[in-house]
Amino acid sequence: MNFSSTAIYNIARYTLQANQNANFYTETLSAEITWYSKSDCIGASDFDYMYNGNRAAGYNTSVPLCSPSVAKQVFKNKAGEFRLSIFNLLNQKPMLPATLPPIPFRIYVTMY
């Protein structure tokens, strides 16, 4: 289990359009949990809570993101894995245009 926090303060200055100068911040709180079974299966979940502050109206958002996955380790010495991941399980759209189609899950094959 891992926990982390990231805080970023941005100072944006424009020479051609000084009226668009801005100071804003982003904070992300994260938690990662991983479970291992005796049958070489792995369950994992990442949870991120993102907060954007001091931005233009509509961009001061608080977004929870949850991305669970399951995997099976394969080959000799667990040299590869098949993983099924679901991104954005809560169907949030942080800072993405509404015209982008959702991608609910992805399948990864990893070999070491």
C-alpha positions as CSV (number, residue, x, y, z in Angstrom):
1,M,0.0,0.0,0.0
2,N,1.4,3.4,-1.0
3,F,0.1,6.9,-0.3
4,S,1.4,10.1,-1.9
5,S,0.5,13.7,-2.3
6,T,1.6,16.2,-5.0
7,A,1.0,19.9,-4.9
8,I,1.9,22.2,-7.8
9,Y,1.7,26.0,-7.9
10,N,1.8,27.5,-11.4
11,I,2.6,31.1,-12.3
12,A,1.7,31.8,-15.9
13,R,2.9,35.1,-17.5
14,Y,2.2,36.1,-21.1
15,T,4.0,38.9,-22.8
16,L,1.6,39.4,-25.7
17,Q,-1.7,39.0,-23.7
18,A,-0.9,40.1,-20.1
19,N,-4.6,40.1,-19.3
20,Q,-4.4,36.2,-19.3
21,N,-1.7,36.1,-16.6
22,A,-2.8,33.7,-13.9
23,N,-1.6,31.9,-10.7
24,F,-3.2,28.5,-10.0
25,Y,-2.6,25.3,-8.2
26,T,-3.2,21.6,-8.5
27,E,-3.1,19.1,-5.7
28,T,-3.3,15.3,-6.1
29,L,-3.8,12.8,-3.3
30,S,-3.1,9.1,-4.3
31,A,-3.4,5.7,-2.8
32,E,-2.3,2.4,-4.4
33,I,-3.2,-1.0,-3.1
34,T,-1.9,-4.3,-4.5
35,W,-2.9,-7.9,-3.5
36,Y,-0.9,-11.0,-4.4
37,S,-2.4,-14.5,-4.3
38,K,-0.6,-17.8,-4.1
39,S,-1.8,-18.7,-7.6
40,D,0.2,-15.9,-9.2
41,C,-2.8,-13.6,-9.5
42,I,-2.6,-9.9,-8.7
43,G,-5.4,-7.5,-7.8
44,A,-4.6,-3.7,-7.7
45,S,-6.4,-0.4,-7.3
46,D,-5.2,3.1,-7.8
47,F,-7.3,6.0,-6.3
48,D,-6.4,9.6,-7.1
49,Y,-8.3,12.7,-5.9
50,M,-7.3,15.8,-8.0
51,Y,-8.2,19.3,-7.0
52,N,-7.6,22.4,-9.2
53,G,-7.9,25.8,-7.6
54,N,-7.8,29.5,-8.5
55,R,-8.6,28.8,-12.2
56,A,-11.3,30.3,-14.5
57,A,-14.9,29.4,-13.8
58,G,-15.6,25.7,-14.7
59,Y,-12.0,24.6,-14.3
60,N,-11.9,24.7,-10.4
61,T,-12.7,21.0,-10.2
62,S,-12.4,18.2,-7.7
63,V,-12.2,14.8,-9.4
64,P,-11.9,11.4,-7.9
65,L,-10.4,8.7,-10.2
66,C,-10.4,5.0,-9.4
67,S,-8.6,2.5,-11.6
68,P,-8.7,-1.2,-10.6
69,S,-6.9,-4.0,-12.4
70,V,-6.4,-7.8,-12.2
71,A,-3.4,-9.7,-13.6
72,K,-2.1,-13.2,-14.0
73,Q,1.6,-13.8,-13.9
74,V,2.8,-16.3,-16.5
75,F,5.9,-18.0,-17.9
76,K,8.9,-19.3,-16.1
77,N,10.0,-17.2,-13.1
78,K,6.8,-15.0,-13.6
79,A,8.5,-13.4,-16.5
80,G,5.2,-12.0,-18.0
81,E,1.7,-11.1,-17.1
82,F,-1.7,-10.6,-18.6
83,R,-3.5,-7.6,-17.1
84,L,-7.0,-6.2,-17.4
85,S,-7.3,-2.6,-16.3
86,I,-10.3,-0.4,-16.0
87,F,-9.5,3.3,-16.1
88,N,-11.7,6.0,-14.6
89,L,-14.2,3.5,-13.0
90,L,-16.2,6.4,-11.6
91,N,-16.6,7.9,-15.1
92,Q,-15.1,11.3,-14.3
93,K,-13.6,13.5,-17.0
94,P,-10.8,15.7,-15.5
95,M,-9.8,18.4,-17.9
96,L,-10.8,16.4,-21.0
97,P,-13.0,17.7,-23.8
98,A,-16.5,16.2,-23.7
99,T,-16.1,15.1,-27.3
100,L,-13.5,12.5,-26.5
101,P,-15.0,8.9,-26.5
102,P,-14.6,7.0,-23.2
103,I,-12.2,4.1,-23.1
104,P,-13.6,2.0,-20.2
105,F,-11.0,-0.8,-20.1
106,R,-7.7,-1.9,-21.7
107,I,-5.9,-5.2,-21.8
108,Y,-2.1,-5.2,-21.4
109,V,0.3,-8.0,-22.0
110,T,3.7,-7.4,-20.3
111,M,6.8,-9.6,-20.6
112,Y,10.0,-9.1,-18.6
